[in-house]
């Protein structure tokens, strides 16, 4: 049985994969600042399989909700801010992209720390 944050990780994996594909197509084929679209797409693409893996790791990775939520928030802030710049010329809010990037870095560090923790004991 998937925990709610595992299911959320899998849903966002699919959404970020789709957004990454769309962003890459936009960067390759059309208008605006293609470099912003390519960067936003790359961030979404990198984190889609990471969220997939975290969601599938399930209960085997104690505390996985921390990097799952961090990666979701980080991608939304980082890629969302770049997409907002492309779409409207404005930002989500001041420092949204750097904040998202910092949250992503911390999320990856959380994955590393969690991997070092002992495996969760099974309770039957």
N, C-alpha and C positions, 0 to 999 in steps of 0.2 A: 504494500500500500504506500503510495507516495504521500509525503507530508506536504502541507500547503506551500511551503517555500520551495520544495523540490518541483512541484507542479508549476509554480510561478517561474522558476528558472527555465523549465522546458518551454513554457509559453513565450517568454522573452527571448529565448534562444531562436525560436522560429521568427519572431517579429524582427529581431536584430539582423538575422540572416537575410530576411526579405528587404529590410531597410538598406542593408549594405549592398545588396544587389541593385536596388533602385538607385542608390547614390553613385555606385560605380558606373552604371549605365548613363546617368546624368553627366558625370565627369567625362565620360568617353564621347558622348554625342551632342552635348548641347550647352549652350549659353552660360552666362554667369561666370563666376570664378571656379573653374574646374578643380583647382587645387583644394579649395575648401570642401567641395563635394567629395573629392577623393579621400581626404583626411577623415571626414565624417564617416564615409563608407568603411574605411579601413578599421576605424575604432569599433564600429558595429560588427564587422566581419570577425575581428579577432576575439571579441567577447561572446559571440554566438556559440561557437563550439565549447568555450570555457564554461558557459552556463549550462550547455547540454551535458557536459561531463559532471559538473557539480550536481545537477538535478538527478542524474543517473546514479551518482555515488550514494545518494540517499543517506540512510542511517550509518553508513560505513565511515562517513566523515563528520565527526562530532563538531557541532557549531558551524556547519556550512551555511547557515542562514546569514551569517555576517558577510562573507564574501559575495554571496548571491545578491543580497540587497545592495551591497556596496557597488557591485558591477552594474546592476540595473540603474541605480541612481547616477553613477559616474557616466555611463554611456548616454543616458538621457540628457544630462547636463552638458557633457562635452560635445557629442554629435548634435544634440538638439540646438545648442548655441550656434554651431557652425551652419546648420541647416536654416536657422532663423535669420542669420546674416545673409544667406543666399536668397531666401524667400522675401524678406522685408527690408533688408539693409540694417535692421536693428539687432539687438541681442536679447537673449532670455532675461538676463540681468547682468549687472557689472560683475565680472570675474566668474561667470558661470563655467566657461570652458576650463580655466585653470583649476577651479574647485572640483569639477568633474574629473579632471586628470589626476588630481591629488587623491581623490576618493578611489579611483581605479588603482593607483599605485598601492594604496593601503589595502585594498581588497586582495590584490595579488600577494602581498606580504602576509595577509591573513591565511590565504591558501597554504603558503609555505609553513606557517606556524602550525596550522591545523594538521598538516600532514605529519608533523613530528609528534603529535599527541598520541597516546595509546588508543588502540581501537576500542570503541564503545562495547561494553560487556552486554551480551544478550540476556534479556529477561523474558522467560517463557511463562 
